[in-house]
Amino acid sequence: DLLARLSGFAVWAIVPLQNRVLLATDRGLVVVELSSPQAPKVVAEVPLGPAYALAYWQGVLYLSTAQGLVVLGEENGAWKEVGRIAGFRAYRLVVREGLLISVGLGGLRIYGLEDPRQPTLKVSRQALAYTSLFLLGDTLWVTSPLGVYTYGLQIPQLPLLASTEKPQGPATVVNPRFSQRYGAYASVVSGKLAYLATR
């Protein structure tokens, strides 16, 4: 049964955080208190315009906006901007073992989070648009309107792809397999099956 509903904004991504949820919405970041699940309450907003994706790592929030990647830190209960990376709009953000993996307009970018407040670009795989990503074991699935890429990853070493940047680390490249049969907008992998949301 439906316990409660919040309205007034479109939600594109959700991160649960203890008794709160952080929402990427068409108004920016919205923080919702869930101490009473039957009565969720908006307790804070950061008005950044439309936000498309978000991820959380070691007390730092990464929020994708039309102006780029915004880095937010929590200070005295309020989220404040502590950094920004312009020029890239991500539709999906995932953190794994100290790496921030993002896909969106412009392709795939992977940032190192040695300092969580200052992401450093490690790998950039250029493409017109990637729409979603999914991690399963050592395989990264990346979807686009043209099809699906799969990459082999080496973590904690860098997942070195055919890159426009020269990555630091072992010079091992795993060529992606690419399926052109489907233009995909999201993917989920379960067991030996891949489920694709297509046009």
Backbone as JSON, one array per atom type, in Angstrom:
{
  "sequence": "DLLARLSGFAVWAIVPLQNRVLLATDRGLVVVELSSPQAPKVVAEVPLGPAYALAYWQGVLYLSTAQGLVVLGEENGAWKEVGRIAGFRAYRLVVREGLLISVGLGGLRIYGLEDPRQPTLKVSRQALAYTSLFLLGDTLWVTSPLGVYTYGLQIPQLPLLASTEKPQGPATVVNPRFSQRYGAYASVVSGKLAYLATR",
  "N": [[0.84, -1.19, 0.0], [0.35, 2.29, -0.62], [2.11, 4.51, 1.35], [2.68, 7.24, 1.64], [2.95, 10.38, -0.1], [4.88, 12.69, -1.93], [4.72, 15.74, -3.64], [5.11, 18.13, -6.32], [7.54, 18.32, -7.51], [9.7, 16.88, -10.0], [11.36, 13.77, -9.82], [14.53, 12.46, -10.42], [16.61, 10.93, -9.49], [17.62, 9.05, -6.58], [19.07, 8.93, -3.37], [19.42, 7.07, -0.51], [19.98, 7.97, 2.9], [20.64, 7.23, 5.94], [18.1, 8.29, 8.01], [17.08, 9.88, 6.06], [16.34, 10.9, 2.67], [18.01, 11.78, -0.29], [17.29, 13.72, -3.04], [17.53, 14.06, -6.54], [16.18, 16.5, -8.43], [13.87, 18.37, -10.59], [14.19, 20.85, -9.56], [16.59, 20.97, -8.35], [18.69, 19.88, -5.65], [16.87, 18.07, -3.27], [16.12, 17.48, 0.07], [14.74, 15.01, 2.06], [13.11, 14.25, 5.04], [12.72, 11.2, 6.79], [11.93, 10.18, 9.24], [9.41, 9.63, 10.11], [7.82, 7.48, 8.22], [5.24, 7.6, 7.18], [4.77, 10.25, 6.98], [6.55, 11.92, 5.23], [8.89, 14.63, 5.01], [9.96, 17.59, 3.48], [13.02, 18.94, 4.2], [15.13, 20.47, 3.41], [16.52, 22.33, 0.66], [18.56, 22.72, -2.23], [18.79, 25.01, -4.53], [19.56, 24.43, -7.64], [18.68, 24.37, -10.2], [17.58, 22.05, -12.79], [18.45, 18.77, -11.79], [20.09, 15.81, -12.61], [21.25, 13.4, -11.81], [22.72, 11.69, -8.99], [25.23, 10.92, -6.51], [26.75, 9.46, -3.59], [29.5, 9.7, -1.35], [31.61, 9.11, 1.27], [30.68, 11.28, 2.93], [30.34, 13.25, 1.06], [28.5, 14.7, -1.6], [27.66, 14.15, -4.97], [26.35, 15.83, -7.62], [24.65, 15.96, -10.62], [24.17, 18.53, -12.93], [22.78, 20.87, -15.35], [24.84, 22.59, -15.77], [27.08, 21.18, -15.17], [29.06, 18.98, -13.08], [28.34, 19.14, -9.72], [29.83, 19.46, -6.58], [29.03, 18.73, -3.31], [29.22, 19.42, 0.15], [28.32, 18.52, 3.49], [27.57, 20.77, 5.98], [27.06, 21.69, 9.21], [24.48, 20.61, 9.08], [23.55, 21.56, 6.65], [23.7, 21.46, 3.08], [26.4, 22.44, 1.14], [28.01, 23.97, -1.64], [31.15, 22.78, -2.61], [32.78, 22.37, -4.68], [33.14, 22.19, -8.29], [32.71, 20.81, -11.52], [32.79, 21.76, -14.67], [31.08, 21.55, -17.88], [30.08, 19.02, -18.49], [27.36, 16.89, -18.65], [25.85, 14.58, -16.7], [23.91, 11.61, -16.81], [23.79, 9.47, -15.19], [25.3, 8.51, -12.18], [27.73, 6.69, -10.4], [29.39, 5.44, -7.57], [32.25, 3.54, -6.94], [34.47, 1.87, -5.02], [36.22, 4.1, -4.55], [36.14, 5.36, -7.02], [34.45, 7.57, -9.15], [32.01, 7.02, -11.4], [30.66, 8.15, -14.36], [28.07, 8.71, -16.74], [26.78, 10.24, -19.69], [25.84, 13.13, -21.64], [28.31, 13.48, -24.03], [29.67, 11.22, -23.29], [31.51, 8.74, -21.45], [32.9, 9.2, -18.26], [35.44, 8.83, -15.81], [36.29, 9.41, -12.54], [38.84, 9.86, -10.09], [38.67, 9.56, -6.54], [40.45, 10.28, -4.52], [40.78, 12.55, -2.96], [37.77, 13.27, -1.81], [36.4, 15.69, -2.17], [37.54, 16.87, -4.33], [37.35, 15.69, -7.18], [39.31, 13.9, -9.56], [39.96, 13.68, -12.97], [40.27, 10.59, -14.54], [39.76, 8.83, -16.67], [38.41, 9.29, -19.9], [35.92, 8.55, -22.09], [34.91, 9.22, -25.15], [31.73, 9.93, -26.57], [28.65, 10.39, -28.34], [26.31, 10.3, -26.72], [25.77, 8.68, -23.69], [23.42, 6.84, -21.86], [22.85, 5.37, -19.56], [24.23, 3.32, -16.88], [25.49, 0.24, -15.56], [26.82, -1.78, -13.03], [28.28, -4.95, -12.67], [29.93, -7.24, -10.94], [33.03, -7.49, -12.41], [32.31, -6.19, -14.7], [31.28, -3.5, -16.66], [28.37, -2.16, -17.79], [27.27, -0.09, -20.33], [24.86, 1.98, -21.67], [23.4, 3.3, -24.66], [21.59, 5.37, -27.07], [22.26, 4.12, -29.42], [23.06, 1.55, -28.9], [24.57, -1.03, -26.85], [27.37, -1.03, -24.76], [29.9, -3.11, -23.32], [32.32, -3.24, -20.8], [35.38, -4.55, -19.53], [36.51, -4.38, -16.2], [39.17, -3.35, -14.03], [39.55, -3.24, -10.83], [41.05, -2.45, -7.72], [42.69, -1.09, -9.53], [42.83, 1.21, -12.33], [40.0, 1.23, -14.52], [40.88, 0.84, -17.56], [40.13, 2.33, -20.55], [39.61, 2.75, -24.11], [40.81, 5.77, -24.52], [40.52, 9.37, -24.52], [42.17, 10.67, -22.91], [45.36, 10.25, -21.38], [45.55, 7.67, -19.27], [46.69, 7.18, -15.86], [48.62, 4.54, -14.59], [48.58, 0.89, -14.86], [49.12, -0.11, -18.2], [46.84, -1.47, -19.5], [44.41, -2.45, -21.72], [41.06, -3.13, -22.2], [39.12, -4.16, -24.74], [35.89, -3.03, -25.6], [32.86, -4.93, -25.91], [30.23, -4.6, -28.22], [26.85, -4.14, -28.74], [24.79, -3.61, -31.36], [22.22, -4.08, -31.87], [20.23, -3.09, -30.28], [18.91, -0.01, -29.28], [19.47, 1.4, -26.31], [18.29, 2.56, -23.12], [18.51, 2.07, -20.46], [19.87, -0.4, -18.23], [19.83, -3.57, -16.6], [21.44, -6.19, -14.96], [21.04, -9.55, -14.23], [22.08, -12.49, -12.91], [22.67, -14.56, -15.62], [21.4, -13.02, -17.44], [20.58, -10.07, -19.27], [18.72, -7.17, -18.92], [17.2, -4.82, -20.9], [16.15, -1.48, -21.33], [14.56, -0.25, -24.03], [14.06, 1.71, -27.04]],
  "CA": [[0.0, 0.0, 0.0], [1.03, 3.58, -0.63], [2.13, 5.12, 2.69], [2.7, 8.7, 1.59], [3.32, 10.93, -1.39], [5.35, 14.06, -2.01], [4.51, 16.25, -4.99], [5.63, 19.47, -6.56], [8.81, 18.27, -8.24], [10.02, 15.62, -10.69], [12.54, 13.15, -9.22], [15.28, 11.67, -11.39], [17.53, 10.02, -8.81], [17.4, 8.99, -5.14], [20.11, 8.32, -2.54], [19.02, 6.99, 0.9], [21.05, 8.34, 3.83], [20.09, 7.06, 7.29], [16.65, 8.55, 8.04], [16.77, 10.88, 5.04], [16.65, 10.58, 1.28], [18.46, 12.91, -1.1], [16.62, 13.61, -4.33], [17.86, 14.92, -7.68], [14.88, 16.89, -8.97], [13.89, 19.46, -11.56], [14.49, 22.08, -8.83], [17.9, 20.84, -7.73], [18.74, 18.89, -4.58], [15.82, 18.14, -2.25], [16.39, 16.57, 1.18], [13.47, 14.62, 2.67], [13.21, 13.56, 6.33], [11.88, 10.01, 6.79], [11.79, 9.61, 10.58], [8.06, 9.08, 10.09], [7.61, 7.14, 6.81], [3.89, 7.98, 6.75], [4.71, 11.71, 6.84], [7.84, 12.47, 4.79], [8.89, 16.09, 5.06], [11.1, 18.27, 2.87], [13.7, 19.72, 5.24], [16.15, 21.35, 2.83], [16.66, 22.36, -0.79], [19.65, 23.48, -2.82], [18.22, 25.34, -5.85], [20.59, 24.45, -8.68], [18.05, 24.04, -11.47], [17.39, 20.6, -12.96], [19.54, 17.85, -11.42], [19.76, 14.59, -13.34], [21.82, 12.21, -11.18], [23.51, 11.99, -7.82], [25.91, 9.81, -5.84], [27.25, 9.86, -2.28], [30.72, 9.0, -0.99], [32.38, 9.64, 2.39], [30.2, 12.58, 3.38], [30.3, 14.2, -0.06], [27.45, 14.41, -2.57], [27.95, 14.55, -6.34], [25.07, 16.14, -8.24], [24.78, 16.36, -12.02], [23.28, 19.6, -13.35], [22.99, 21.31, -16.72], [26.11, 23.32, -15.8], [28.19, 20.28, -14.89], [29.03, 18.19, -11.84], [28.47, 19.96, -8.52], [30.27, 18.71, -5.4], [28.41, 19.33, -2.14], [29.57, 18.9, 1.46], [27.35, 18.86, 4.53], [28.15, 21.58, 7.06], [26.04, 22.09, 10.17], [23.16, 20.19, 8.62], [23.2, 22.16, 5.35], [24.56, 21.07, 1.98], [27.01, 23.61, 0.52], [28.89, 23.65, -2.76], [32.58, 22.84, -2.29], [33.52, 22.2, -5.92], [32.32, 22.08, -9.5], [33.39, 20.43, -12.76], [31.91, 22.24, -15.74], [31.22, 21.03, -19.23], [29.66, 17.63, -18.66], [26.06, 16.59, -18.05], [25.74, 13.14, -16.46], [22.59, 11.06, -16.58], [23.9, 8.46, -14.15], [26.53, 8.57, -11.4], [27.91, 5.56, -9.49], [30.69, 5.39, -6.9], [32.71, 2.19, -6.61], [35.84, 1.73, -4.53], [37.01, 5.31, -4.74], [36.01, 5.89, -8.37], [33.15, 8.1, -9.55], [31.78, 6.67, -12.8], [29.54, 8.97, -14.84], [27.74, 8.64, -18.16], [25.85, 11.29, -20.08], [26.2, 13.81, -22.88], [29.76, 13.52, -24.16], [30.24, 9.89, -23.12], [31.8, 8.13, -20.15], [34.04, 9.77, -17.53], [35.73, 8.19, -14.54], [37.07, 10.31, -11.69], [39.39, 9.34, -8.85], [38.18, 10.29, -5.37], [41.45, 10.29, -3.45], [40.19, 13.63, -2.17], [36.38, 13.25, -2.28], [35.91, 17.03, -2.53], [38.21, 17.31, -5.56], [37.48, 14.58, -8.12], [40.31, 14.08, -10.61], [39.61, 12.89, -14.15], [41.2, 9.5, -14.84], [39.46, 8.24, -17.99], [37.32, 9.91, -20.65], [35.58, 7.8, -23.31], [34.02, 10.14, -25.84], [30.61, 9.42, -27.34], [27.6, 11.41, -28.45], [25.51, 10.25, -25.49], [25.49, 7.45, -22.96], [22.21, 7.15, -21.12], [22.79, 4.7, -18.27], [25.29, 2.35, -16.65], [25.21, -0.77, -14.55], [28.01, -2.54, -12.67], [28.07, -6.3, -12.18], [31.26, -7.83, -10.82], [34.07, -6.72, -13.1], [31.8, -5.75, -15.99], [30.54, -2.24, -16.71], [27.45, -2.04, -18.91], [26.95, 1.3, -20.66], [23.85, 2.0, -22.72], [23.24, 4.51, -25.46], [20.53, 5.19, -28.06], [22.75, 3.32, -30.55], [23.32, 0.17, -28.52], [25.07, -1.33, -25.52], [28.77, -1.37, -24.61], [30.33, -3.73, -22.07], [33.75, -3.08, -20.56], [35.97, -5.23, -18.4], [37.1, -3.46, -15.24], [40.18, -3.82, -13.11], [39.46, -2.4, -9.65], [41.17, -1.01, -7.59], [43.38, -0.4, -10.63], [41.91, 1.95, -13.19], [39.4, 0.55, -15.66], [41.46, 1.6, -18.68], [39.37, 2.19, -21.76], [40.16, 3.54, -25.21], [40.55, 7.04, -23.86], [41.1, 10.57, -25.09], [43.17, 11.12, -21.94], [46.29, 9.17, -21.08], [45.35, 7.35, -17.87], [47.85, 6.77, -15.08], [48.45, 3.18, -14.07], [48.97, -0.18, -15.8], [48.62, 0.16, -19.56], [46.06, -2.61, -19.96], [43.18, -1.99, -22.32], [40.09, -4.16, -22.51], [38.23, -3.65, -25.77], [34.49, -3.31, -25.27], [31.96, -5.58, -26.85], [29.2, -3.62, -28.53], [25.67, -4.7, -29.37], [24.08, -2.57, -32.1], [20.86, -4.51, -32.17], [19.26, -2.39, -29.47], [19.18, 1.3, -28.71], [19.04, 1.15, -24.93], [18.29, 3.72, -22.24], [18.85, 1.6, -19.13], [20.16, -1.83, -18.22], [20.0, -4.27, -15.34], [21.94, -7.53, -15.21], [20.73, -10.49, -13.16], [22.55, -13.81, -13.33], [23.22, -14.58, -16.97], [20.5, -12.28, -18.31], [20.63, -8.61, -19.27], [17.43, -6.57, -19.23], [17.46, -3.52, -21.49], [15.03, -0.6, -21.66], [14.87, 0.19, -25.38], [13.06, 2.56, -27.66]],
  "C": [[0.87, 1.25, 0.0], [0.94, 4.22, 0.75], [2.02, 6.63, 2.64], [3.15, 9.13, 0.2], [3.81, 12.37, -1.21], [5.19, 14.52, -3.45], [5.13, 17.64, -5.11], [6.96, 19.5, -7.27], [8.94, 16.9, -8.91], [11.32, 15.09, -10.12], [13.21, 12.26, -10.25], [16.3, 10.73, -10.76], [17.33, 10.15, -7.3], [18.62, 8.34, -4.48], [19.59, 8.27, -1.11], [20.21, 7.27, 1.8], [20.47, 8.36, 5.24], [18.58, 7.31, 7.26], [16.25, 9.66, 7.08], [16.92, 10.24, 3.67], [17.03, 11.88, 0.58], [17.93, 12.7, -2.51], [17.24, 14.57, -5.34], [16.56, 15.24, -8.4], [15.02, 17.99, -10.0], [14.13, 20.81, -10.89], [15.89, 22.09, -8.25], [17.9, 19.73, -6.71], [17.61, 19.14, -3.59], [16.13, 17.08, -1.2], [15.08, 16.3, 1.91], [13.76, 13.84, 3.95], [12.22, 12.4, 6.36], [11.76, 9.39, 8.18], [10.4, 9.05, 10.8], [7.72, 8.75, 8.63], [6.23, 7.53, 6.29], [3.76, 9.48, 6.52], [6.07, 12.26, 6.43], [7.77, 13.99, 4.69], [10.14, 16.63, 4.4], [11.74, 19.18, 3.92], [14.77, 20.65, 4.68], [16.11, 21.25, 1.32], [17.91, 23.15, -1.17], [19.23, 23.79, -4.25], [19.3, 25.52, -6.92], [20.01, 24.28, -10.08], [17.96, 22.54, -11.62], [18.64, 19.81, -12.59], [19.16, 16.47, -11.92], [20.24, 13.31, -12.66], [22.55, 12.65, -9.92], [24.12, 10.72, -7.25], [26.53, 10.36, -4.56], [28.47, 9.03, -1.94], [31.43, 9.75, 0.13], [31.99, 11.06, 2.76], [30.09, 13.64, 2.31], [29.25, 13.74, -1.06], [27.85, 14.96, -3.93], [26.62, 14.66, -7.08], [25.3, 16.62, -9.67], [23.73, 17.41, -12.37], [23.57, 19.96, -14.8], [24.32, 22.05, -16.88], [27.32, 22.44, -15.5], [27.98, 19.53, -13.59], [29.29, 19.11, -10.66], [28.82, 19.06, -7.35], [29.76, 19.44, -4.16], [28.9, 18.63, -0.87], [28.56, 19.36, 2.49], [28.05, 19.57, 5.68], [27.02, 22.09, 7.95], [24.63, 21.79, 9.68], [22.72, 20.75, 7.3], [24.21, 21.71, 4.29], [25.06, 22.32, 1.25], [27.97, 23.18, -0.58], [30.35, 23.82, -2.35], [33.43, 22.66, -3.55], [32.58, 22.06, -7.09], [33.22, 21.69, -10.66], [32.45, 20.76, -13.9], [32.08, 21.43, -17.01], [30.79, 19.6, -19.45], [28.34, 17.42, -17.94], [25.9, 15.09, -17.93], [24.29, 12.76, -16.24], [22.6, 9.96, -15.53], [25.27, 8.58, -13.5], [26.57, 7.35, -10.47], [29.3, 5.67, -8.88], [31.02, 3.94, -6.59], [34.18, 2.23, -6.24], [36.71, 2.93, -4.89], [37.02, 5.86, -6.15], [34.58, 6.39, -8.57], [32.99, 7.86, -11.04], [30.53, 7.41, -13.26], [29.35, 8.74, -16.32], [26.71, 9.72, -18.47], [26.21, 11.87, -21.43], [27.71, 13.95, -22.94], [30.41, 12.18, -23.91], [30.4, 9.45, -21.69], [33.01, 8.83, -19.54], [34.19, 9.06, -16.19], [36.69, 9.08, -13.77], [37.61, 9.54, -10.5], [38.95, 10.22, -7.68], [39.17, 10.16, -4.21], [41.14, 11.4, -2.46], [38.74, 13.75, -2.62], [35.85, 14.61, -2.72], [36.54, 17.56, -3.81], [38.4, 16.12, -6.5], [38.5, 14.89, -9.21], [39.99, 13.13, -11.76], [40.69, 11.86, -14.44], [41.01, 8.99, -16.26], [38.31, 9.01, -18.61], [37.11, 9.14, -21.94], [34.52, 8.6, -24.05], [32.95, 9.4, -26.62], [29.56, 10.52, -27.4], [26.76, 11.46, -27.19], [25.45, 8.83, -24.96], [24.35, 7.76, -22.0], [22.14, 6.49, -19.76], [23.98, 3.78, -18.12], [24.85, 1.39, -15.56], [26.48, -1.57, -14.31], [27.61, -3.91, -12.16], [29.43, -6.98, -12.14], [32.3, -6.93, -11.46], [33.62, -6.25, -14.48], [30.99, -4.47, -15.82], [29.69, -2.24, -17.97], [27.12, -0.57, -19.11], [25.98, 1.29, -21.83], [23.82, 3.34, -23.42], [22.09, 4.3, -26.43], [20.95, 4.32, -29.23], [22.97, 1.86, -30.18], [23.91, 0.09, -27.13], [26.56, -1.68, -25.6], [28.96, -2.15, -23.31], [31.84, -3.6, -21.98], [34.17, -3.99, -19.42], [36.66, -4.22, -17.5], [38.19, -4.15, -14.45], [40.18, -2.85, -11.93], [40.17, -3.14, -8.51], [42.03, -0.32, -8.63], [42.35, 0.3, -11.5], [41.28, 1.04, -14.23], [39.82, 1.27, -16.94], [40.7, 1.3, -19.95], [40.12, 2.88, -22.9], [39.82, 4.99, -24.91], [41.15, 8.2, -24.64], [42.14, 11.17, -24.15], [44.13, 9.95, -21.71], [46.14, 8.83, -19.6], [46.65, 6.99, -17.18], [47.6, 5.37, -14.56], [48.86, 2.16, -15.11], [48.32, 0.02, -17.16], [47.93, -1.07, -20.12], [44.73, -2.12, -20.49], [42.3, -3.19, -22.61], [39.12, -3.6, -23.54], [36.78, -3.99, -25.44], [33.82, -4.15, -26.34], [30.77, -4.66, -27.03], [28.04, -4.32, -29.24], [24.88, -3.58, -30.04], [22.62, -2.93, -32.36], [19.82, -3.66, -31.43], [19.78, -0.99, -29.13], [18.61, 1.28, -27.3], [19.19, 2.42, -24.09], [18.56, 3.35, -20.79], [19.1, 0.1, -19.21], [20.25, -2.33, -16.79], [20.44, -5.68, -15.67], [21.63, -8.39, -13.99], [21.11, -11.89, -13.61], [23.18, -13.74, -14.7], [22.37, -13.79, -17.95], [20.71, -10.79, -18.16], [19.27, -8.09, -19.7], [17.67, -5.13, -19.69], [16.14, -2.76, -21.7], [15.36, 0.04, -23.01], [13.76, 1.08, -25.91], [12.05, 1.73, -28.43]]
}
